[in-house]
Amino acid sequence: MFDAIIEDPILRGLIVGVLMAMPIGAVGVMCIKRALSDGWRRALAVGLGSACVDAIFGAVAGLGLTYIATFVVDHQSIIGLLGGAIVIIIGIVTYFSPIKTEEAKPVVGAKRRDFAAGFMMSIANPATLLGAVGLFAAFGQVDPVTAPQSAAALIGAVFAGSLLWWMFLASMARMFRSRFVPERLSRLNKVEGAVICVFGVVLVVVGLGKVVPL
């Protein structure tokens, strides 16, 4: 079974994509919150942004693009500081944003902003790339020069696997939506904002720790 996974780039990519997306962090909390209060499409927009980052990091790790991985690792302090600051801003805006129902007038550009938030929160975290490197160290890489079709299939499958997880998470949240009255959604809004802010602060602290060792 494991040998079949190693040989099949699509199956390998799907599994890696799901495993990269599964940890419930700030993006997961935002996806669940969007599914509960703003609709399945906005939840999927958040997941789509994160899935794009998983595909990017999957390409770096799965195709052996060590020069890009080295650049990210060497500059992870700057990435953490800038990314953390952006994530904190997203968290603050989320914390103070009012609760809206699906019956309310759709907000112009909301899905684009959700996509951007999911993308930024994912790409700001260098640990995602390190996780992808570890996964592909176990499952094996693909040489894009000698096997370009397999390389393309691998990256497409990583994206698909990650997106499948976000679709599943959003669908599960929608199933339990009826249990969340407006008061609970309001509290969840605060929790979402707080979790995102904490995630951003962690990125900033880690980045500062690499610049100024404690």
N, C-alpha and C positions, 0 to 999 in steps of 0.2 A: 504493500500500500504506500509506504513512504517513498519507495523507489519510483512509483508511478507519479507521485507528486513532484519529485525531483526532475523527472523527465518531461513533464507536461508544463510548459510555461504559463498556460492559462489557469490551470488548477492551482499552480504555485502562486500566481499573482492574486487570485481570488482569496486564497487563505491568508496571504500576507496582508492584503488590503483590509480584510475583516479584522485581523489582529491589530493592525495599526490604528483602526478607528475605535475599537472596543472600549479602551479605558474611558470611564466617565469623568471627564474634567470639565473645564469651563465651557467648552464647545458643546459637550453633551447636555449640560444644564440648560444652556441657551436653546438647544434644539427641542428639549422636552418642554420648556416654557413656551416656545413659539407654537408647538403642537397643541398645547392646552388652551392657549388664549388667543392665538392669532391665525390658526389654521395650518393644515398639513403642508401647503405650498411654501409658506414662510419657514416652517421647520426644515423642509427639504432644501431651501435656499441656503440655510446655515450649513447643513450637511454637505451640500454641493461645494461650498467654499473650502471646507475641510478636506473633502475628497480630492480636490485639485492639488492641495498641498501634499497629500499622501501620495498622489501620482508623481509629483515632482521629486519628493524625497525617495520614493520607490525607484524612480529612474536613476537617481544618483547612486543609491545603494545596490540596486539590482543589476545595473549595467557596469558596475565597477568604475564609476567616474570619480576616482579618488581625489583628483585635484579640486573638484567642487566640494567634496566632503571635507577635505583638508582646509579649504578656505572658510567654510562655515564654522568648523571647530576652532580655527585660529581667530575668528572674529566673533565668536559666540558671545563675548562680553558686550560688544557694541550692539549686536543683534538683540541681546537680552534687554539692554537699557532702552533702546529705541522702541522695540516691540512691547516691552513692559509698560512704558509710558502710554503708548497707544491703547493697550488693553485696559489700563486703569481708567482712561477717559471713557472707553466703551462701557466699563463697569459703572462709572458714576452716572452716565447718561441713562443706562438701564435702570439703575436704582431709583432714579427720580422720575422715570417715564410713567405716565398714567396707564391704567389697564384699559384695553380696548377689546371689544367683542367682535366676532366675525360679522355681526349684523351692522356694525358701524361702517361708515364710508371708508373704502380702502385708501391706504396712505400711498401717495405717489412715490415710487422709488423704494418702497419698503423692502421688497425682496432683493433688490440690488444692494441695499445697505446690510441686510442680513447675510448675503453672500460675502460681502467685503469683511464683515465682522468675523464670520467663520474662517475665512481665509487668513486674516491678519492674526487672529488668536492662535491658529495652527502653525503658521510659518514663523511666528515670533518665538516659538519654543524649539530650540536646537535639539532637545531630548527626543523629539519625534524622529529626526534624522538618525540619531544614534540608535534608536529602537529599530528603525528600518535596516540599518547596517547589521545589527545583531540577528535580525530575522533572516536576512539573505545570507548571512554567514552560515546559518543552519540549513537553509533550504537550497542554497546555491545561486550563483549569478548567471547571467547570460552575456555573451560577448556580442556587442552590437555590430562589430565589424564582420565577424564570420557568420553570424546568425541574425541579420537585421529583422527578419519577419518574426522570429521568436522574441526578440527584444521588444518589438512593437506590441506583440500579443501580451507579453508580460506586463508592460506598463498599463495597457488598456485594462487588463484584468485586475491590477492593483486598484485602479480608479473604480472599476465596477464593484469590486469587493467592498471597498470603503463606502461607496454610495448605497450598496445593499444594506449595510449595517445601519446607516442613517435612516433609510426608509423603514427598516424594521423598528428602530427606536421611536421614530415619529409615529408610526402606526400603533405601537403599544401605548404610547402616551395618549393618543386620540381615543383609544378604547376606554380609558379611565377618566376621560374628560368630564363626564357627568358627575363625578364625585367632587369636583372642584367648584365650589361656589365662588362668587366674586371676592369675598373676604380672603379665601384661601389663595386665590390667584394673586391678590394684592401682596400677601405675605411672600408668595413664591417669587414675585417680581423683585422684592427686596433681597431675598436669598440669592436669586440669580445675579443681581448687581454686586452683591457682596462677594460671591464666589469668584466672579470675573475680576473684581478689584484685588482680591487676595492672590489670584493667579498672576496678575500683573505685577503686584508687589514682589512676589517670589522671583519672577524673572528679573526685576530690577536689582533685588538683593544679590541674586546669583551673579548677575553681570558686574555689580560693584565689587563683589568678593573676588572676582578674577582680576579686576583692575587694581583694587587696594586690598590685598590679602589681610583677613582679620586675624 
